[in-house]
């Protein structure tokens, strides 16, 4: 099976078996870099073969394109402490959690203006922005070069149940007979508003296809990565989305759940483009973008992640965006609506994430119009099993959680 991904380049899994790893100089990497190495190796970030050099970083920062003119909005960089003695031309071993993970051919060692990087990518230098904070905390030098995975990741439960590489996604799509696949990104436990968005997007992507022969699928692709205190725990996100199809709210005939290892940058419009690229590498044909996609705080306007696509040529992407407005429950219509479809805006009952979280914190079961009862039950069970009693990220969860064990 030929896998054509972003940039119209074939995706090649970068996995190598080597016998001399112990002889190589080694660098132990943090979780973020381990995630990105895995994502590069399996093709989630294709056509990248490794971490960017100075020319590539600067081209992406300034123009949102690689030097070969392929669309790419966010630099993928390997920051490195110069306390480690690494030279250009070296092949180094990379370990994670003390175990062999990958090898890297170091082609370039360079420095880059981190303030410029933050201002261009995030449109702010405010340290309160999580992406800016991450960028300004980078070490002072960066390594560029191709990487090869030498040890396939072993995931703890329940992650192991939902791990699919780009190749594995495409094999499943083919077996299911799906010709169109709409990607739904999430980092939240689903309420009925999310369910509505997925179903609406399915209809939007299902154009010119017979409804009685479902050849369109919904891929719920959960972003698994860096967490902040108060976020939903990752295990709960996966298991509650599984509950939607398990209990029949979205048919298994059109529903698939997986995850991507990616530490959110909260780069708003630029990150929306990157998410589209990743899902095109998975084989998706459409991607849902809602209000404040990949945003944080008030750094971006509510639909800025929609507007950026106005300046992108269709040939730059192998995936079509589906833009959805903020939805709400309308008691007059008795259904989920948005301000374009319904004139009862003054009567709307919003799906407030903070309100839903406060209800859950008080261990009060939300109404059926807000969250399916089975979803709530799965959420609370996951809290006990994985969250040390809480469905939300705590200091204890951050300290003790484990995704990749080898």
C-alpha positions as CSV (number, residue, x, y, z in Angstrom):
1,X,0.0,0.0,0.0
2,X,1.5,3.3,-1.1
3,X,0.8,6.0,1.4
4,X,0.7,9.5,-0.2
5,X,0.7,12.1,2.5
6,X,1.2,15.9,2.9
7,X,3.2,17.5,0.2
8,X,2.1,14.6,-2.1
9,X,5.1,12.7,-0.8
10,X,5.0,9.0,0.1
11,X,5.0,8.3,3.8
12,X,7.9,5.9,4.7
13,X,8.1,4.6,8.2
14,X,11.5,5.4,9.6
15,X,12.3,2.3,11.7
16,X,15.8,0.9,11.9
17,X,17.4,-2.1,13.6
18,X,20.9,-1.4,14.8
19,X,23.5,-3.5,16.7
20,X,25.9,-0.8,17.8
21,X,23.6,1.4,19.8
22,X,25.6,1.0,23.0
23,X,28.6,2.4,21.3
24,X,26.9,5.7,20.4
25,X,27.0,8.8,22.4
26,X,23.5,9.2,24.0
27,X,21.1,11.9,24.8
28,X,18.2,11.3,27.2
29,X,15.1,13.3,25.9
30,X,12.1,14.7,27.5
31,X,8.6,13.5,26.8
32,X,7.8,16.2,24.2
33,X,10.8,15.2,22.0
34,X,10.1,11.5,22.5
35,X,6.5,12.1,21.2
36,X,7.8,14.0,18.2
37,X,10.4,11.4,17.3
38,X,7.6,8.7,17.4
39,X,5.4,10.9,15.3
40,X,8.1,11.7,12.7
41,X,9.1,8.0,12.5
42,X,5.6,6.7,11.7
43,X,4.7,9.6,9.3
44,X,2.3,11.7,11.4
45,X,4.5,14.6,10.6
46,X,5.4,13.6,7.0
47,X,7.2,14.8,4.9
48,X,9.5,15.6,7.7
49,X,12.3,13.0,8.2
50,X,13.7,14.6,11.3
51,X,14.2,17.9,13.2
52,X,14.4,21.1,11.2
53,X,17.6,23.0,10.4
54,X,18.0,26.8,10.6
55,X,16.9,27.4,7.0
56,X,13.8,25.3,7.5
57,X,12.9,26.9,10.8
58,X,13.3,30.4,9.5
59,X,11.3,29.6,6.3
60,X,8.4,28.2,8.4
61,X,8.5,31.1,10.9
62,X,8.5,33.7,8.2
63,X,6.4,32.1,5.4
64,X,4.7,29.1,6.9
65,X,6.4,27.0,4.2
66,X,9.4,24.7,4.0
67,X,12.2,25.9,1.7
68,X,10.8,23.6,-1.0
69,X,7.5,25.6,-0.8
70,X,5.5,22.8,1.0
71,X,3.0,24.3,3.5
72,X,4.2,23.9,7.1
73,X,3.1,26.3,9.9
74,X,5.0,25.3,13.1
75,X,8.7,24.5,13.4
76,X,9.6,21.1,14.8
77,X,12.8,21.6,16.7
78,X,15.1,19.6,19.0
79,X,16.4,21.9,21.7
80,X,19.7,20.8,23.2
81,X,21.9,21.7,26.1
82,X,25.4,22.5,25.1
83,X,26.6,20.7,28.2
84,X,26.3,17.6,25.9
85,X,29.3,17.3,23.6
86,X,27.7,16.7,20.2
87,X,29.3,17.7,16.8
88,X,27.8,18.1,13.4
89,X,28.2,14.8,11.5
90,X,27.8,12.7,14.6
91,X,25.3,9.9,14.8
92,X,23.8,9.9,18.3
93,X,21.6,7.5,20.3
94,X,18.5,8.9,21.9
95,X,17.0,7.4,25.0
96,X,13.7,7.9,26.8
97,X,13.0,6.8,30.3
98,X,16.5,5.3,30.2
99,X,15.7,3.0,27.3
100,X,16.8,3.1,23.7
101,X,14.4,5.0,21.5
102,X,16.0,6.3,18.3
103,X,19.2,7.4,16.5
104,X,19.8,10.8,14.9
105,X,22.2,11.9,12.3
106,X,23.2,15.4,13.4
107,X,23.5,17.6,10.3
108,X,23.5,21.0,11.9
109,X,23.8,22.7,15.3
110,X,22.4,26.2,15.4
111,X,20.8,29.0,17.4
112,X,17.6,30.8,16.8
113,X,16.0,34.0,18.2
114,X,13.4,32.5,20.5
115,X,11.5,35.8,21.0
116,X,11.1,36.1,17.2
117,X,10.0,32.5,17.0
118,X,7.3,33.2,19.6
119,X,6.0,36.4,18.1
120,X,5.7,35.0,14.6
121,X,4.2,31.6,15.5
122,X,1.9,32.7,18.4
123,X,1.5,36.4,17.5
124,X,2.5,37.3,21.1
125,X,5.5,37.3,23.4
126,X,3.3,37.0,26.5
127,X,4.8,34.4,28.8
128,X,1.2,33.5,29.9
129,X,0.6,31.9,26.6
130,X,1.6,28.2,27.0
131,X,3.3,28.0,23.6
132,X,5.4,31.1,24.3
133,X,6.3,29.8,27.7
134,X,7.5,26.6,26.1
135,X,9.4,28.4,23.4
136,X,11.2,30.8,25.7
137,X,12.2,27.9,28.0
138,X,14.0,26.0,25.1
139,X,17.7,25.4,25.6
140,X,20.0,27.8,23.7
141,X,20.9,25.5,20.8
142,X,19.1,23.2,18.5
143,X,20.1,20.0,16.7
144,X,18.9,19.3,13.2
145,X,19.0,15.9,11.4
146,X,17.1,12.8,10.4
147,X,15.8,10.4,13.0
148,X,15.1,6.6,13.0
149,X,13.1,4.8,15.6
150,X,14.9,1.7,16.9
151,X,12.4,0.6,19.5
152,X,8.7,0.7,18.8
153,X,6.7,2.3,21.7
154,X,4.8,0.1,24.1
155,X,1.8,1.9,25.5
156,X,0.1,1.3,28.8
157,X,-3.7,0.7,29.0
158,X,-5.9,2.1,27.7
159,X,-3.6,3.9,25.2
160,X,-2.6,0.6,23.7
161,X,-6.1,-0.1,22.6
162,X,-6.3,3.1,20.5
163,X,-2.8,3.4,19.0
164,X,-2.9,3.5,15.2
165,X,-0.1,4.6,12.9
166,X,-0.9,6.4,9.6
167,X,-0.5,3.1,7.8
168,X,-2.8,1.3,10.3
169,X,-5.5,4.0,9.9
170,X,-5.5,3.6,6.2
171,X,-5.8,-0.2,6.4
172,X,-8.8,0.1,8.6
173,X,-10.4,2.8,6.4
174,X,-10.0,0.5,3.4
175,X,-11.5,-2.5,5.3
176,X,-14.5,-0.4,6.3
177,X,-15.0,0.8,2.8
178,X,-14.8,4.4,3.8
179,X,-14.1,6.7,0.8
180,X,-14.4,9.9,2.9
181,X,-13.2,10.3,6.5
182,X,-13.9,13.4,8.5
183,X,-11.4,14.0,11.3
184,X,-12.7,15.4,14.6
185,X,-10.0,16.6,16.9
186,X,-10.6,16.7,20.7
187,X,-8.9,17.1,24.0
188,X,-12.1,17.0,26.0
189,X,-14.7,14.6,27.3
190,X,-17.7,14.7,24.9
191,X,-20.9,16.5,25.7
192,X,-23.9,16.4,23.4
193,X,-22.7,19.5,21.6
194,X,-19.6,17.6,20.5
195,X,-21.8,14.7,19.4
196,X,-23.9,17.1,17.3
197,X,-20.7,18.6,15.7
198,X,-19.5,15.1,14.7
199,X,-22.8,14.1,13.1
200,X,-23.2,17.4,11.3
201,X,-19.7,17.1,10.0
202,X,-20.5,13.5,8.8
203,X,-23.4,14.9,6.7
204,X,-21.1,17.7,5.4
205,X,-18.5,15.2,4.3
206,X,-21.0,12.7,3.0
207,X,-21.9,14.8,-0.1
208,X,-22.8,12.8,-3.3
209,X,-22.8,9.5,-1.4
210,X,-25.7,7.2,-0.7
211,X,-26.8,7.4,2.9
212,X,-27.9,3.7,3.0
213,X,-24.3,2.7,2.0
214,X,-22.2,4.4,4.7
215,X,-18.9,5.1,2.9
216,X,-18.1,8.1,5.1
217,X,-16.5,7.7,8.5
218,X,-15.8,9.9,11.5
219,X,-12.3,9.6,13.0
220,X,-12.2,10.9,16.5
221,X,-8.4,11.6,16.9
222,X,-7.6,12.6,20.5
223,X,-4.6,14.8,21.1
224,X,-2.4,13.1,23.8
225,X,0.4,15.2,25.2
226,X,1.2,17.9,27.7
227,X,-1.4,18.4,30.3
228,X,-2.3,21.4,32.6
229,X,-3.9,21.3,36.0
230,X,-7.6,21.1,35.5
231,X,-7.6,19.5,32.1
232,X,-9.5,16.2,31.7
233,X,-7.2,13.2,32.2
234,X,-6.2,11.6,28.9
235,X,-7.6,8.1,29.8
236,X,-11.0,9.6,30.5
237,X,-11.1,11.4,27.1
238,X,-10.4,8.2,25.2
239,X,-12.8,6.0,27.1
240,X,-15.7,8.5,27.1
241,X,-15.4,8.9,23.3
242,X,-15.4,5.2,23.0
243,X,-18.6,5.1,25.1
244,X,-20.4,7.1,22.4
245,X,-20.2,4.3,19.9
246,X,-20.2,1.5,22.5
247,X,-23.6,2.6,23.7
248,X,-25.0,3.4,20.2
249,X,-25.0,7.2,20.2
250,X,-22.8,7.2,17.1
251,X,-22.9,4.0,15.1
252,X,-19.8,1.8,15.0
253,X,-20.3,1.6,11.3
254,X,-19.2,5.3,11.0
255,X,-17.0,5.8,14.1
256,X,-13.3,5.1,14.8
257,X,-11.2,6.3,17.8
258,X,-7.5,6.8,17.9
259,X,-4.9,9.3,19.2
260,X,-1.9,11.4,18.1
261,X,1.1,12.1,20.3
262,X,1.3,15.9,20.2
263,X,2.0,18.5,22.8
264,X,-0.4,21.3,22.0
265,X,1.2,24.6,21.2
266,X,-2.1,26.5,21.4
267,X,-1.0,28.4,18.3
268,X,-4.6,29.0,17.0
269,X,-4.7,29.4,13.2
270,X,-1.2,28.0,12.6
271,X,-1.9,25.0,14.7
272,X,-5.2,24.5,12.9
273,X,-3.1,24.1,9.7
274,X,-0.8,21.6,11.4
275,X,-3.7,19.5,12.6
276,X,-5.1,19.4,9.0
277,X,-1.7,18.2,7.8
278,X,-1.4,15.5,10.5
279,X,-5.0,14.2,9.7
280,X,-4.3,14.2,6.0
281,X,-1.3,11.9,6.7
282,X,-3.7,9.6,8.5
283,X,-5.7,9.4,5.3
284,X,-8.6,11.7,6.3
285,X,-10.3,13.7,3.5
286,X,-12.1,16.3,5.7
287,X,-11.3,18.0,9.0
288,X,-13.7,19.7,11.5
289,X,-12.7,23.2,12.8
290,X,-15.0,24.7,15.4
291,X,-14.8,27.9,17.4
292,X,-11.4,28.7,19.0
293,X,-9.8,25.7,17.4
294,X,-6.3,25.3,19.0
295,X,-6.7,28.7,20.7
296,X,-6.1,29.7,24.3
297,X,-7.2,32.8,26.2
298,X,-8.0,35.8,24.1
299,X,-4.9,35.7,21.9
300,X,-6.9,34.8,18.7
301,X,-10.4,35.8,17.5
302,X,-13.0,33.1,17.8
303,X,-12.9,32.1,14.2
304,X,-9.3,33.0,13.3
305,X,-8.6,29.3,12.7
306,X,-11.2,29.4,10.0
307,X,-10.0,32.5,8.4
308,X,-6.4,31.3,7.8
309,X,-7.7,28.9,5.2
310,X,-8.8,31.8,3.1
311,X,-5.1,32.3,2.2
312,X,-4.3,28.6,1.6
313,X,-4.5,27.2,-1.9
314,X,-6.4,24.0,-2.3
315,X,-3.3,22.3,-3.8
316,X,-1.4,22.9,-0.6
317,X,-3.5,20.4,1.4
318,X,-4.9,17.0,0.7
319,X,-7.8,17.6,3.1
320,X,-10.9,19.8,3.1
321,X,-11.8,21.9,6.1
322,X,-15.4,21.8,7.5
323,X,-16.1,25.0,9.4
324,X,-18.7,24.8,12.2
325,X,-20.1,27.6,14.3
326,X,-20.5,27.5,18.1
327,X,-23.6,25.5,19.0
328,X,-26.0,25.6,21.8
329,X,-29.2,24.0,23.0
330,X,-32.3,25.9,21.9
331,X,-35.3,25.3,24.3
332,X,-37.7,26.8,21.7
333,X,-36.6,24.5,18.9
334,X,-35.9,21.6,21.3
335,X,-32.7,20.8,19.6
336,X,-29.0,21.7,19.2
337,X,-28.7,24.7,17.0
338,X,-26.4,27.6,16.1
339,X,-26.9,31.3,15.4
340,X,-27.0,30.8,11.7
341,X,-29.7,28.1,11.7
342,X,-31.9,29.4,14.5
343,X,-33.3,32.9,15.4
344,X,-33.7,32.2,19.2
345,X,-30.2,33.4,20.2
346,X,-31.6,35.2,23.2
347,X,-33.0,31.9,24.6
348,X,-29.9,29.8,24.0
349,X,-28.4,27.6,26.6
350,X,-24.7,27.3,26.0
351,X,-22.5,24.3,26.5
352,X,-20.2,25.9,29.0
353,X,-17.1,23.8,29.5
354,X,-16.4,25.5,32.9
355,X,-20.0,24.9,34.0
356,X,-19.9,21.3,33.1
357,X,-16.6,20.8,34.9
358,X,-18.0,22.5,38.0
359,X,-21.0,20.1,37.9
360,X,-18.7,17.1,37.6
361,X,-16.4,18.4,40.4
362,X,-19.5,18.4,42.6
363,X,-20.1,14.8,41.5
364,X,-23.5,15.8,40.1
365,X,-24.6,13.9,37.1
366,X,-25.3,16.3,34.2
367,X,-28.7,16.1,32.5
368,X,-29.1,13.9,29.4
369,X,-29.3,17.1,27.3
370,X,-25.7,18.0,28.4
371,X,-23.9,14.6,28.7
372,X,-25.0,11.1,28.0
373,X,-25.4,9.1,31.3
374,X,-23.1,6.3,30.1
375,X,-20.4,8.9,29.2
376,X,-20.7,10.3,32.7
377,X,-20.4,6.8,34.3
378,X,-17.3,6.0,32.2
379,X,-15.8,9.3,33.2
380,X,-16.2,8.7,36.9
381,X,-14.9,5.2,36.6
382,X,-11.8,6.4,34.7
383,X,-11.3,9.0,37.5
384,X,-11.0,6.2,40.1
385,X,-8.9,3.9,37.9
386,X,-6.5,6.4,36.3
387,X,-6.9,9.8,37.9
388,X,-6.3,9.0,41.6
389,X,-10.0,9.8,42.2
390,X,-10.3,12.9,40.0
391,X,-11.4,13.1,36.3
392,X,-9.2,16.2,36.0
393,X,-5.5,16.6,36.0
394,X,-3.9,17.0,39.4
395,X,-0.3,17.3,40.6
396,X,-0.4,13.6,41.5
397,X,-1.5,12.6,38.1
398,X,1.2,14.6,36.4
399,X,3.8,13.0,38.7
400,X,2.7,9.4,38.3
401,X,1.0,9.0,35.0
402,X,2.7,6.8,32.4
403,X,1.8,6.4,28.7
404,X,4.9,4.8,27.1
405,X,6.6,2.1,29.1
406,X,9.3,1.1,26.6
